Each structure stands twice: as structure tokens, then as C-alpha cells.
Amino acid sequence: MLKGVNRVLLGVVGLVLVVLGGSVLAIGLGAPAPSWWPHDGRHDVLLDEAERTRWRDDGWWWPAVIAVLAVLVLLSLWWLLAVLRRRRLTEVLLDTGDDEGASLRGSALEQALAEEVSHLDGVARAHVLLTGRRGTPRTRILLRLRPHIDPGTTLRSLEKGPLTHARDSAGLAALPTEARLHTVKHGPERVT
């Protein structure tokens, strides 16, 4: 969802900036000003003396401007951090026991875990996402269960089988997991 929101916001902001910047550039180069343009022509300033000093005597004006700009800066920083933050773990550090370390690609562990989970009884599909830090990974597992399968039994099988195997094979002390269970929706079937 964040990817879609980013694309829409970037598209809207980009479009507004291109239209305004292109208009300013065109008018600065001598093109006639469009009817919606608030200024007269090429030598007109964006903020004249009256516009700059209109609310100088009002005590609320500058604190309001500074507050709005501060909120915009904070929202921009939050957006930048959300975009730059990696959701996937690229590698897991393994303790080999000989004072040397090794690393395992996160995608390899995800694929191996998803393959083993998908072979559990009652699981139609499985999707695994590795998050957290390199030394303390966490997993998020989305399970699509077949109809009439007991979720408790599937969770116990998940814990005792694939999660234990992944934790032991990677030499991890713990592998916290968030599992989300959904049932596969089947369309109506024709009975003859």
C-alpha cells in the first residue's frame, strides 16, 4: 500500500511542480501569462510590498506560518524515512561456533521456509517475509489455508516443523514469528 501512496503523491507533487515551474519559466522567457496567473507579466514580482507586509502587525501570522512549515518538514522527513526504510532483511548473520561468522541471504531463508511451510497439511499457499536485524531476524508468514482446516493444528505444525528447522539451521537462539492466516476462497462449483 505504501508503494501505491508514494506513486500517487510523487505524481501529484511532480505534476504541480512541473506546471508551476513551466509557467514561471515560460512567462520569464516572454510568453503571455495565462488567465489564471496571478501576476501581470515578465517583470512582476511574486510577492509585492503589500503582500509581504499585509499581516505583519497580526501576532498570529508568523507563528502560524512557522508551524505550517514545521509540519510540512516533519511530514516530508517521515515520508523520506518510510521510503528509505527497508522492510526486508537482506542477510542473516550466522554463528558458526569457531569465532568466525557467516552470512545467509535473507531471500534464501525466506524461500526455504516458504517451501517447507507450503508442504504442511492444509496450507494452500505460504508467503514469508524476513524482517528485523541481521543478528535477530523476525519472520512474518501469510498462510492461505484450505477450507475446513483447524488453524490451531496448522500453527502447532508450523512451530514444531518449519520454524524449528529454520531456527536450528541458522543457529538462532530465537525466531519470533507473526503468522496471519486466511482461508482460500473457492468459487461456486457446478454439480451435475
C-alpha positions in Angstrom: 0.0 0.0 0.0 2.8 2.4 0.8 4.2 1.9 -2.7 0.9 3.0 -4.2 0.6 6.0 -1.9 4.2 7.0 -2.8 3.5 6.8 -6.5 0.3 8.9 -6.3 1.9 11.5 -4.0 5.0 11.8 -6.2 2.9 12.0 -9.3 0.7 14.8 -7.9 3.6 16.8 -6.4 5.6 16.3 -9.7 2.7 17.5 -11.8 2.1 20.6 -9.7 5.8 21.5 -9.7 6.1 21.0 -13.5 3.0 23.1 -14.2 4.1 25.9 -11.9 7.7 25.8 -12.8 6.9 25.6 -16.5 4.6 28.5 -16.2 7.1 30.7 -14.4 9.8 29.7 -16.9 7.5 30.4 -19.9 6.4 33.8 -18.6 10.0 34.7 -17.7 11.0 34.0 -21.3 8.3 36.3 -22.6 5.3 34.1 -23.2 1.9 35.7 -22.4 0.6 35.0 -18.9 -2.4 32.5 -18.8 -5.7 33.8 -17.5 -5.3 32.0 -14.1 -1.8 33.5 -13.5 -2.0 36.0 -10.5 0.7 38.4 -11.9 0.8 40.7 -14.9 3.9 39.8 -16.8 7.5 39.2 -17.0 8.8 41.9 -14.7 6.1 41.4 -12.0 7.4 40.0 -8.6 5.7 37.1 -7.0 5.2 38.9 -3.6 5.0 42.7 -3.8 5.4 45.0 -0.8 1.7 45.0 0.1 1.5 41.2 0.1 4.7 40.8 2.1 3.6 43.2 4.9 -0.1 42.5 5.0 -0.2 40.6 8.2 3.0 42.0 9.8 1.1 43.5 12.7 -1.0 40.4 13.4 0.5 38.4 16.2 -0.8 35.1 14.9 0.7 35.3 11.4 4.3 34.3 11.8 3.7 31.6 14.4 1.1 30.1 12.1 3.5 30.2 9.1 6.3 28.7 11.1 4.0 25.9 12.4 2.7 25.0 9.0 6.3 24.9 7.6 7.5 22.8 10.5 4.6 20.3 10.0 5.5 20.1 6.3 9.1 19.5 7.0 8.3 16.8 9.6 5.8 15.1 7.2 8.5 15.2 4.4 11.1 13.7 6.7 8.6 10.9 7.8 7.8 10.2 4.2 11.5 10.1 3.2 12.3 7.7 6.1 9.3 5.5 5.2 10.6 5.2 1.6 14.2 4.6 2.6 13.5 2.1 5.3 14.0 -1.5 4.1 11.2 -3.8 5.1 13.1 -6.9 4.0 16.2 -8.3 5.7 18.9 -8.9 3.1 21.1 -11.2 5.2 21.2 -13.1 8.5 24.4 -13.4 10.5 25.1 -17.0 11.5 27.2 -18.1 14.4 29.4 -20.9 13.1 30.9 -21.6 16.6 34.5 -21.1 15.6 34.7 -17.4 16.4 34.1 -16.8 12.7 30.8 -15.6 11.3 28.9 -16.4 8.1 26.0 -14.7 6.5 23.0 -16.2 4.9 21.0 -14.4 2.2 17.6 -13.4 3.6 15.8 -14.3 0.4 17.3 -17.9 0.6 16.0 -18.3 4.1 12.6 -16.9 3.1 12.3 -19.3 0.1 13.4 -22.3 2.1 10.9 -21.5 4.9 8.1 -20.8 2.4 8.7 -24.1 0.6 8.6 -26.1 3.8 5.6 -24.2 5.1 3.6 -24.8 1.9 4.0 -28.6 2.4 2.2 -28.5 5.7 -1.2 -30.2 5.8 -3.9 -27.8 4.9 -1.7 -25.0 3.6 -2.6 -23.9 0.1 0.0 -21.1 -0.2 2.6 -19.5 2.0 4.4 -16.2 1.8 7.3 -15.5 4.1 8.9 -12.1 4.8 12.1 -11.8 6.9 12.4 -8.5 8.9 14.3 -7.3 12.0 18.1 -7.0 12.3 20.8 -9.2 10.9 21.6 -10.8 14.2 18.0 -11.0 15.4 15.7 -11.8 12.5 11.9 -11.9 12.7 9.5 -13.6 10.3 6.1 -12.6 9.0 4.2 -15.5 7.5 1.0 -15.3 5.5 -0.8 -18.6 5.2 -3.6 -19.4 2.9 -5.4 -22.3 4.4 -7.7 -24.8 2.6 -11.3 -24.8 3.8 -12.2 -26.9 6.9 -8.7 -26.9 8.3 -8.1 -26.3 12.0 -5.9 -23.2 12.4 -4.6 -24.3 15.8 -3.3 -27.6 14.4 -1.6 -25.7 11.5 0.0 -23.2 13.8 1.4 -26.0 16.0 2.7 -27.8 12.9 4.3 -24.6 11.8 6.0 -24.0 15.1 7.3 -27.6 15.6 8.3 -28.1 11.9 9.5 -25.3 9.6 10.1 -22.6 12.3 12.2 -25.0 14.4 14.1 -26.2 11.4 14.8 -22.6 10.2 15.9 -21.6 13.7 18.2 -24.6 14.2 19.7 -24.5 10.8 20.5 -20.8 11.1 21.9 -21.2 14.6 19.5 -18.6 16.1 18.5 -18.5 19.7 15.0 -17.4 18.8 13.0 -16.7 15.7 10.0 -14.5 16.6 7.2 -15.0 14.1 3.9 -13.3 13.2 1.6 -15.6 11.3 -1.5 -14.4 9.5 -4.0 -17.0 8.5 -6.5 -16.7 5.7 -8.7 -19.2 4.0 -8.7 -19.8 0.3 -12.0 -18.6 -1.2 -13.4 -21.0 -3.7 -15.9 -20.1 -6.4 -19.1 -21.9 -6.8 -18.9 -25.3 -8.4 -21.3 -26.8 -10.7 -22.8 -30.1 -9.5 -24.1 -32.5 -12.1 
